[in-house]
Each structure stands twice: as structure tokens, then as C-alpha cells.
Amino acid sequence: MSALAVLGGRQAVPDGVDESRWPMVEPSDVEAVTDTLLSGQLSWLNDTRVPALERRWADYVGADHCIAVNSGTAALHAAVAAAGVGPGDEVLVPSLSFLASASCVLHHQGIPVFVDIDPRTFTIDPAKLGEKLTDRTKAIIAVHLHGLPADMDPIVRFAREHDLVVIEDAAQAHAATYRGRRTGSLGDLAAFSVMAGKNLATAGEGGLLTTSSAHLRNRADAVKMFGERIGADGSRDYNAHTMGWNYRLSSIVAAFTCTQIDRLDGYTAEVQEGARALTKALADVPGVAPPHVPDDRTHVYHHFRVLLDGAVAGLPNGVFRQAVHDALLAEGVPVTEYQNRPLPGQTLFQQKTGYGQGCPWTCGKTTRDHTYRVEDYPETLEVIRSSLVVGKRLCMASLRDPDSVERYRDAFTKVLSNIDELREYASTIDYVEPWQRESRLW
């Protein structure tokens, strides 16, 4: 009988493992939400919870200002607008990230210009920034992917040399540090997501923008509030000075987020302990490499991405990754792809539909050829081809659970100790590169 479950063997992990709930709701969260409801302070006109959250998060990250908005995407858009990005301006963005890291540029009629990644950290490669610099470049978005800070010192140094604004996309990196400083204080502006699946969770959706520039703070605040300038006391003159939206955050969401901050450091420490245990366990397993963490920064493991090496089975990396993926799922361990194509490979950028008729690419504010070719990002392609994310989408929750970590270890050890069977299964795969698959439409 085969050992691997994918070939008919017994499943290694019982059903029901990795069913961790997230966010954790404690009595203090319930009390904060209930008190807010009973306070009657439910409008932005008399709300005290949102300003309290803004002060709390600014102090936590080490920034002078924070603006709470209704999503991480809104925070990114407000940051792009505050940076002065306008029609035809270019923003350097890593080629591996979630869509919002690039679509926020389109929201303000700018043009994303993609930069390949460092294959070990999965973050934007500072050495490649110069290759994409033009006289239209306005800003850099440095994404702290999966909870590991990008290499910020050379990024900021490059930006200062070329008069660029640095925006941190810290949506997955609450509490992470780079050379002793927390994310959110490393660039000119930063954007965090606090939706229910993030390390700093909330009851629904929210976002936090941080900066130490009063000028940038005020520009971002206008984007949040219909383009108006809002006084410190909440006064307004109903006069839009710029394009603006309604990105306000609910007081109930703010109250819940504040109490989650109380426990963020404790949750983070538990996740890091689980990640260390899993990293140690995988160190002696052939063909798999756990996340790389440089000595000058900390990782908060919103996702735990492993790299797979098909050489141990004499297989191409993509085929090997697919075989390991299928085998681990059959053993009862959740593993997923995180992004199955480079950002510039998404249909939006391939067809450049934008706002219609090809805008902003064809609105007369740029004469450059902005053709996006996936083959121009070889490091990103290889990471997608060769890696898997361990755990369900709420990876932080599962890494807090020692039993889940032990099960992950057992399943990886079992699958990668049965190379002959894995090779046998791989021979049945009709492999297609992830970015070449047809879209899954309904």
C-alpha cells in the first residue's frame, strides 16, 4: 500500500486540525463595542473612538500622525494622493504583491511601474530600482510582504537621491521591525490594513495611515473626507479643495481595533514562537526552505511561505511544487498559492482597460510604452513557480497553535521522505505554469 495519501495511503493529519478562529474576541472587545453603542457617539461628528485609535496607533509605530480609514486599500490610495501622484506620474511597485499595492496608483490616475523582487525575502529589490527610474517617477511603494519588512535603508536612500516619496505597504506587517524601528515609521507614509484576517484584526474592514509629516497627513485627510479641510475640532466649510472620497471609519470598528492593539504584542510573540518551531522542524527536511529572515529585521508571519527545490526528486521546480501541494492537501495540511501570477500579469495590466479607453495609460499624460511582460520579472516567476504558503488564509492564527505546527511538520516530513512516490504522482500531472492558466470565471 502506498504511504502517501495522494496515492491512496492513510491521511497523516486528522480532519479538523487548523480550525483556529481569528480574530480572538475577548470580554474587553465586547465591552468596548457595547460601550460605544450605548454612548450614542456613533457619528464622525461626536465620535471619540476613531481619534483614540489614531493616537494609539501613531504612538505604537513611532509616527507623529495616524488617520483611520475604512480599508487598507483606502489607506494606500490616500497615501498615493498625499504623495502628490497625479495623471501620468509613475510609481515603482514590487511585482509580487496583492492587487491593491498597484491599483492604489491607478485610483489617482498614476501608472504603476513594476520592479522585480529579492528572491529570498520576496520584497522589492533595491538594486533594481534604478532600472525603472524615469523623469516621471514620483514615489516608491515598498511592500512588507507576508510580514517581513522590505530593505528600507537603501530604498529610502535611493528615494532621497531622486526626490521620491516612500510609501510603506504594511498591510501584512503590524509590529514587524527593521533595524529596531517598527513598520509604519520607516518611510514618508505607511498604510496598514486592519480587516478581520490581518495580524491586527478588527470586526470587519479598516485601515490606518501613518506619517510624521503634518503636510502629508493633511493631504491624506482631505482624500478621506470629500476633499475638504477638516478642523481639529471637526469643523468644516463644505468646500472641496481636491478630489476626495468618503473613507471614514466606523466608531465601533475603531473601538474593537483599540482593544486588539492591547494584545497584539502577545499574539505576535506566539506566532513568532510557532514560526521558529516550524522553521527548526523543516531545517532537516530535504527540498524545502522556510522563510528567510535577515538579522536586521523581524518577521511577523502573516503568511509562512516555503520554497521548494525539485532537485531532490529530479523534477522541475514547478512540477515538484504542484506535486507537494497536492500531496500535502491529501495529507490534511492546508497549503495555498499566494498570488499565482506577477502583478503585471493580471488581466487589468495586460489589457490596460483602466477607467476605459486605456486610461490612465492613454490619457495623454505619458508617451512611454507601458507594456507589461511577465517574463521581465524572472525572480517573481520563480518564486511563484517554487513556493507554497502553509496554513489557511488566517495563517497567523494557525501558527499560534502548537498542535497545528506539529501537524505541519509531520506532513512535510512524510511527503518529502517518500520521494519515489512523490515522483510517481508527479508523472501524472499535466503541468501548466500558474500564470498561464485560464482565469477561473463563473
C-alpha positions in Angstrom: 0.0 0.0 0.0 1.3 3.5 -0.8 2.4 5.7 2.1 1.2 8.9 0.6 -2.5 9.7 0.9 -2.4 11.2 -2.6 -1.8 7.7 -3.9 -4.2 6.0 -1.5 -2.3 5.9 1.7 -3.6 6.9 5.1 -4.0 10.6 5.7 -1.4 11.9 8.2 -3.4 14.7 9.7 -6.9 14.2 11.2 -9.7 16.3 9.8 -10.4 19.4 11.9 -6.8 20.5 12.5 -6.0 24.1 11.8 -9.5 25.3 12.6 -8.2 28.2 14.6 -10.6 31.2 15.0 -9.5 34.7 14.2 -9.8 37.3 15.4 -9.9 36.3 19.1 -12.8 38.0 20.8 -12.3 38.6 24.5 -14.6 40.2 27.0 -12.7 43.5 26.7 -13.6 43.6 23.0 -17.2 43.0 23.7 -17.2 45.7 26.4 -15.6 48.2 24.1 -18.1 47.7 21.3 -21.0 47.7 23.7 -19.9 50.8 25.4 -19.5 52.5 22.0 -23.1 51.5 21.0 -24.5 52.8 24.3 -22.5 56.0 24.2 -24.6 57.5 21.4 -21.3 58.7 19.8 -21.7 56.9 16.6 -21.2 59.7 14.1 -17.9 61.2 13.0 -19.3 64.5 14.4 -19.2 63.3 18.0 -17.1 60.2 17.8 -14.2 59.7 20.3 -13.2 56.2 19.4 -11.6 56.9 16.0 -9.4 59.7 17.3 -8.4 57.5 20.2 -7.4 54.7 17.8 -5.4 57.2 15.7 -3.4 58.4 18.7 -2.9 54.9 19.9 -1.5 53.6 16.6 0.7 56.6 15.9 2.3 56.1 19.3 2.7 52.4 18.7 4.5 52.6 15.4 6.5 55.7 16.4 4.9 58.2 13.9 3.5 61.6 14.7 0.2 61.2 12.9 -2.3 58.5 12.1 -5.5 58.6 10.0 -8.1 55.8 10.4 -9.9 54.9 7.2 -12.3 52.2 6.1 -9.8 49.8 4.5 -6.2 49.2 3.8 -6.8 50.0 0.2 -8.2 53.3 1.1 -5.1 54.0 3.2 -2.9 53.2 0.2 -4.9 55.4 -2.0 -4.8 58.3 0.5 -1.0 57.8 0.7 -0.6 57.9 -3.0 -2.7 61.1 -3.2 -0.9 62.7 -0.3 2.4 61.9 -2.1 1.3 64.2 -5.0 0.9 61.4 -7.6 -1.2 62.6 -10.5 -2.1 61.7 -14.1 0.8 60.1 -15.9 3.1 60.0 -12.8 4.9 56.7 -12.3 5.1 54.8 -9.0 7.6 51.9 -8.5 5.8 48.9 -7.2 7.0 45.3 -6.5 5.9 42.7 -9.0 4.8 40.3 -6.3 2.1 41.6 -4.0 -1.7 41.9 -3.7 -3.5 44.0 -6.3 -4.1 46.9 -4.0 -0.4 47.7 -3.9 -0.7 48.7 -7.6 -4.4 49.6 -8.1 -4.0 52.4 -5.5 -1.8 54.1 -8.0 -4.4 53.8 -10.7 -7.0 55.2 -8.3 -5.2 58.6 -8.6 -4.5 58.2 -12.4 -0.9 57.3 -11.8 0.9 54.5 -13.6 2.4 51.5 -11.8 5.9 50.6 -12.9 6.8 47.1 -11.6 10.2 46.1 -10.1 11.3 42.6 -9.6 11.8 41.2 -6.1 14.6 39.8 -3.9 14.1 36.0 -4.3 14.9 35.3 -0.6 12.8 38.0 1.1 10.1 38.3 -1.6 10.2 42.1 -1.2 11.2 44.7 -3.7 14.8 44.6 -4.7 16.5 48.0 -4.0 19.2 47.2 -6.6 16.7 47.1 -9.4 15.0 50.5 -8.6 17.4 52.4 -10.9 16.5 50.2 -13.9 12.9 51.6 -13.7 13.5 55.2 -12.8 12.4 57.9 -15.3 11.7 61.6 -15.1 8.1 60.8 -14.4 8.8 58.6 -11.3 7.1 60.2 -8.2 7.1 57.5 -5.5 8.1 54.0 -4.4 5.7 51.6 -2.7 7.7 49.2 -0.5 5.5 46.2 0.4 6.4 44.4 3.6 5.2 41.1 2.1 3.9 38.4 4.4 5.1 40.3 7.5 8.8 40.8 6.7 9.9 44.4 6.2 11.5 45.4 2.9 15.1 46.5 3.0 14.2 50.1 3.7 17.5 51.9 4.2 18.7 51.5 0.6 15.2 52.2 -0.6 14.9 55.5 1.4 18.5 56.4 0.3 17.6 56.0 -3.4 14.4 57.9 -2.9 16.2 60.9 -1.3 18.7 60.9 -4.1 15.9 61.2 -6.6 13.3 63.3 -4.7 10.8 60.4 -4.4 8.2 59.8 -1.7 8.4 56.4 0.0 5.1 54.7 0.9 5.2 51.5 3.1 2.5 49.0 2.3 2.4 47.4 5.7 -0.9 45.7 5.3 0.6 42.4 6.5 3.3 43.7 8.8 1.8 45.1 12.0 4.5 45.1 14.8 7.4 44.0 12.5 10.6 45.8 12.9 13.5 46.9 10.7 16.8 47.8 12.5 14.9 48.5 15.7 12.1 50.6 14.2 8.6 49.5 13.6 6.9 49.4 10.3 4.8 52.5 9.8 7.7 54.8 10.7 10.3 53.8 8.1 9.1 55.8 5.0 7.3 59.1 4.4 3.8 57.4 4.7 2.6 54.0 5.5 -0.7 52.1 5.0 -2.0 49.3 7.2 -5.0 47.0 6.8 -6.9 46.0 9.9 -9.5 43.7 8.4 -10.6 40.6 10.2 -7.9 38.4 8.6 -4.9 40.6 9.5 -2.4 40.3 12.4 -4.1 43.4 13.9 -7.7 42.3 13.3 -10.9 44.2 13.5 -14.6 43.4 13.3 -14.9 43.8 9.5 -12.7 46.2 7.5 -10.5 49.1 8.4 -7.2 50.8 7.5 -4.6 53.0 9.2 -2.3 55.6 7.5 0.7 56.8 9.4 3.2 59.6 8.7 5.4 62.1 10.6 4.7 64.9 8.2 1.8 67.2 9.1 1.6 68.3 5.4 1.2 64.7 4.1 -1.2 64.0 6.9 -3.5 66.9 5.9 -3.4 65.9 2.2 -4.3 62.4 3.1 -7.1 63.6 5.4 -8.7 65.5 2.5 -8.9 62.4 0.5 -10.6 60.7 3.4 -13.2 63.4 3.7 -14.6 64.6 0.3 -11.6 66.8 -0.5 -12.4 69.1 2.4 -10.1 70.5 5.0 -11.4 69.5 8.4 -10.5 71.5 11.5 -9.1 69.9 14.6 -12.5 70.3 16.3 -14.3 68.6 13.4 -15.4 71.9 11.8 -15.8 72.0 8.0 -16.7 74.7 5.4 -18.2 72.3 2.8 -15.6 73.4 0.2 -13.7 70.7 -1.6 -10.1 71.6 -2.3 -9.2 68.4 -4.1 -10.7 65.2 -5.2 -11.9 63.3 -2.2 -13.9 60.3 -1.1 -15.8 59.0 1.9 -13.2 56.8 3.6 -14.3 57.4 7.2 -14.0 54.5 9.7 -16.9 53.3 12.0 -16.5 54.1 15.7 -17.5 50.5 16.5 -14.7 49.2 14.3 -12.3 51.6 15.9 -13.2 50.5 19.5 -12.7 46.9 18.6 -9.3 47.6 17.0 -8.1 49.5 20.0 -8.6 46.6 22.3 -6.9 44.3 19.8 -3.8 46.5 20.0 -3.7 45.7 23.7 -3.0 42.0 22.8 -1.0 42.5 19.5 2.4 42.0 21.0 1.4 38.9 22.8 -0.2 37.4 19.7 2.9 38.3 17.7 5.2 36.6 20.1 3.1 33.4 20.0 3.2 33.4 16.2 6.9 34.0 16.1 7.5 31.1 18.5 5.4 28.9 16.3 7.3 30.0 13.2 10.6 29.3 14.9 9.4 25.8 15.8 8.3 25.1 12.3 11.4 26.6 10.8 13.6 24.4 13.0 11.5 21.3 12.2 11.8 21.9 8.4 15.6 22.6 8.6 16.4 18.9 8.1 13.7 18.1 5.6 15.1 17.8 2.1 13.7 20.0 -0.6 12.0 22.7 1.5 13.3 26.0 2.8 11.4 28.0 5.4 11.2 31.8 5.2 14.5 33.7 5.2 14.7 36.4 7.9 17.7 38.8 7.7 19.4 39.6 11.0 18.4 43.3 10.9 14.6 42.7 10.9 11.8 40.7 12.5 9.1 38.8 10.7 5.5 38.6 12.0 4.4 35.8 9.7 1.1 36.9 8.3 2.0 34.2 5.8 4.6 31.4 6.2 5.9 30.9 2.6 8.3 28.0 1.9 10.5 27.5 -1.1 10.6 24.0 -2.7 13.6 22.6 -4.6 12.7 19.9 -7.2 16.3 18.8 -7.5 15.8 16.4 -4.6 13.4 14.5 -6.8 15.0 15.2 -10.1 11.9 17.3 -11.1 11.4 20.8 -12.4 10.5 23.1 -9.6 7.0 23.9 -10.8 6.1 20.2 -11.2 7.6 19.4 -7.8 5.7 22.3 -6.2 2.5 21.1 -7.7 3.1 17.5 -6.5 4.0 18.6 -3.0 0.9 20.9 -2.9 -1.4 18.1 -3.9 0.3 15.6 -1.6 0.1 17.9 1.5 -3.6 18.6 0.8 -4.2 14.9 0.7 -2.5 14.5 4.0 -4.8 17.1 5.5 -2.5 20.1 5.6 -3.8 23.3 4.1 -1.4 24.8 1.7 -2.2 27.5 -0.9 -0.7 29.7 -3.6 -0.4 33.4 -2.7 -0.7 35.1 -6.0 -0.5 32.8 -9.0 1.0 35.4 -11.3 3.1 38.6 -11.1 1.0 41.7 -10.5 1.7 42.9 -14.0 0.4 39.6 -15.3 -3.1 40.3 -14.1 -5.7 41.0 -16.8 -6.1 44.6 -15.7 -2.5 45.3 -16.7 -2.3 43.0 -19.6 -5.3 44.6 -21.3 -4.9 48.0 -19.7 -8.6 48.7 -19.5 -8.2 51.0 -16.6 -11.0 53.6 -16.4 -12.0 52.9 -20.0 -10.3 53.6 -23.3 -7.0 52.7 -21.7 -6.8 55.5 -19.2 -4.5 56.3 -17.4 -2.1 54.9 -19.9 -3.6 56.6 -22.9 -4.9 59.8 -21.4 -2.2 62.0 -23.0 -0.1 62.4 -19.9 2.6 59.9 -20.9 4.3 58.9 -24.1 6.1 55.9 -22.7 5.4 52.3 -23.7 3.9 50.7 -20.6 3.7 47.1 -22.0 3.8 44.7 -19.1 5.6 41.5 -19.9 5.6 38.8 -17.2 9.0 37.5 -18.5 10.6 40.8 -17.3 10.2 39.6 -13.7 12.1 36.3 -13.6 12.6 36.3 -9.8 8.9 36.7 -9.2 8.1 34.0 -11.7 10.5 31.6 -10.0 9.1 32.3 -6.5 5.6 31.7 -7.7 6.7 28.5 -9.5 8.6 27.2 -6.5 6.7 28.2 -3.3 3.7 27.5 -1.2 2.0 29.3 1.7 1.5 27.0 4.7 -1.8 27.2 6.6 -5.2 28.7 5.8 -5.6 32.3 4.9 -5.6 33.2 8.6 -2.1 31.9 8.9 -1.3 33.9 12.0 -4.0 32.0 13.9 -2.7 28.6 13.0 1.0 29.4 13.9 -0.2 30.3 17.4 -1.4 26.7 17.8 1.4 24.2 18.7 -0.7 21.3 17.5 -1.1 22.8 14.0 2.7 23.4 13.8 3.4 19.8 14.8 1.0 18.5 12.2 2.6 20.7 9.5 6.0 19.3 10.4 4.7 15.7 10.3 3.1 16.1 7.0 6.1 17.8 5.3 8.4 15.1 6.7 6.1 12.3 5.5 5.7 13.8 2.0 9.3 14.7 1.4 10.6 11.4 2.9 8.7 9.5 0.2 10.4 11.0 -2.8 9.9 7.9 -5.1 6.1 8.0 -4.5 6.1 11.8 -4.9 7.9 11.4 -8.2 5.4 8.7 -9.3 2.5 11.1 -8.5 4.3 13.9 -10.3 4.4 11.9 -13.5 0.6 12.1 -13.7 0.5 15.9 -13.6 -0.3 17.9 -16.7 1.7 20.9 -15.5 0.9 24.4 -16.6 2.7 27.4 -15.1 0.4 29.2 -12.7 0.4 32.5 -14.7 -0.5 30.6 -17.9 -3.7 29.0 -16.5 -7.0 30.2 -17.8 -8.8 32.5 -15.4 -11.3 30.8 -13.1 -14.5 32.6 -14.2 -18.1 31.8 -13.3 
